């Protein structure tokens, strides 16, 4: 091992060599993600419910951690506020499990409005970009984002039954394709 490797850690070549021998496992991971994505897209309502359950579980865990942290930081003086905030997370998580349709509907509405606001923000920021920069692509991205958010809001509350599942499925497919491409590239290296 050279001095530069010990001072800065292993170099990129060493890291690629270590994972190159595992390219088949990376390929399998990509295939599993892609398959799961297509299954989710084939049953978007079930995928939406699964998404809500994941969000609910994360809220419960985050709430418990926040409550425990509040008791560890007694010197803050506002520990009770952190306990209340953590309790709200826990309650919200249990509500997601008790009524996944309501939780999916609320999450979808929040997602729709977030897309609208972020799209308008992109358009605004694009207008502030310097001439010669690719501002038109930022504007187009903003317009598409506003339109997508608007479609979600226009179809709400019905969109709450399927939007999260579609987003989950599309995300899994693209992540799977990414892993497959990485595996194929590792095989060639």
N, C-alpha and C positions, 0 to 999 in steps of 0.2 A: 504494500500500500504506500502511496506517495504522500508527501507532506500535505499537498493540497487536498487530498481526499480526507485526511484526518482532521485538517483544520476546517474544511467546509462540508464535510460529509461526502457520501459517495456521489460520483458525477452521474450525469444523465445516461451515459453509455452503460455504466454498471447497473443502474436501475432498470433500463430496458432489457439488458441481458438476463436479469433475474426474473423478469416477468415473461420474457419471450418463451421460455420453456413451458409456461402455463397458458399459452395462447388458446389451446383447446378448451380450457375451463372458461376463459373469457368469452369464447364463442358460444359455449353452452349457456352462460349467463345471458348473453345477448338474445339467444333464441328463446330462453324462458321469458325474459322481459317482453319480447315481441309477441310471443304467444299469449301472455297474460294481457297485453294491451288489446289484442284482437278479441279475446274473450270478454274483456270489459266493454269494448265497442259493440259486441254482440248482445250484451245485456246491460245497457247503460243505467237502467233503474237500479239493478243490483249493485253495480259499480258505484253509483251515487250513494247508496246506503252504506257500502263498505267505506267510502270516503268519509262519510259522516261519523262512522264508528271510529275511524282512525283519528279524526279531529277530536272527537269526544274523549278518547283515551289520552291523547296528548294534553288536553285541557285538564283532565283529572290529575295526571302526573305533574304537570306544571303547577297546578294549584297546591298540591301537597308539598312540593318542593318550596314554593313560596311561603307557605305557612311555617314549615320547618325553619326556613331561613329567617323569617320574622322573629322567631323565638331565639335564634342565635345572635341577633343584632339588637339587643335590648338597649344599647346606648343611642340608637337613632331617635328615640322618643316618639316615633310614629309607628311603632310595631303593630299597634292595633289596626292601622290602615292597611298594612301589608297582610295581616291575617284576614281582614275583610276581603281584600282583593283576591287572595288565594282561595278563600271560601267561595267567592263568586265564580272563579274558574272551575272549581270542583262541581258546584251546582250546575254550571253551564255544561260541563262534560256529562253529568248524569242526565240532564235534559236531552242532550243529543242522543243518548242511549234509549231514553224513554220514548222520545218522539222524533225519530230520524227524519220523517217527512217535514216537520216544522223546521228542524235544524237545517235541512238541505235547502228549504225555501229561503230561510234567512241568509244562509251563506251565499246562495245564488244571487240574491238581491244585492248583498254587499259586494260580491264579485262584479256584478253588472255596473254598479255605480263606480267602483274602483277603476274599471276599464274606461268608462266615460271620462272620468276626471284625469286619468293618466294620459288618455288620448289627447284631450285638450291641452294638457301640459306639454306634451311632445310637440304639438302644433305651435304653441306659444314659444317654446324653446327653439324650434326650427326657424322661426321668424327672427330670432336674435343671433342666429349663426352668421358667420362672415360669408361674404360673396366668394364663390369658388369652392366652398365646402359642399358636401353632399346633402344640403338642407332639404332638397325635394324628397329624398327618401325618408327623412324623418317626418316630413309632412304627410306623406303617403301612409307611413306606419301609424301616425296619429289618427288619420281619417279612418283607417281600417279598425283601429282599436276602439274609437268612438262608435263606429257602426256596429261592431260586435257587442259592445256593452249595451248599446241601444236596443239591439235585437233581443238580448237576454232580458232587459227590463220590460220591453214591450210584450214579451211572452210570459212574464211573471204573473202569477205564481206557478203556472204550469211548467215553466222552464226549470223550476226547482227539482223536478223529478228526473231530469236527464242531463243537465248541463255539467254538473260535477263529474258524472260518469263519463261523459264524452271527453272532458278535459283530462281525466285520469287515463282513459284508454289511449288518447293521442300521445300523452306524455310517455306512457310505458312503451308504445311502439317506437317513438323517436329515440328514447333512451336505449331500447333494445337494438335498433339499427346502429346507434353510435357504438355500442359494445361490439357488435358484429364487425363493424368497420375497423375498430381497434384491433380485434383479434386477427383479422386478415392482414392488417398492416404489420402486426407483430410477427406473423408467420413469414412474411417476406424479408424482414430485417435480418 
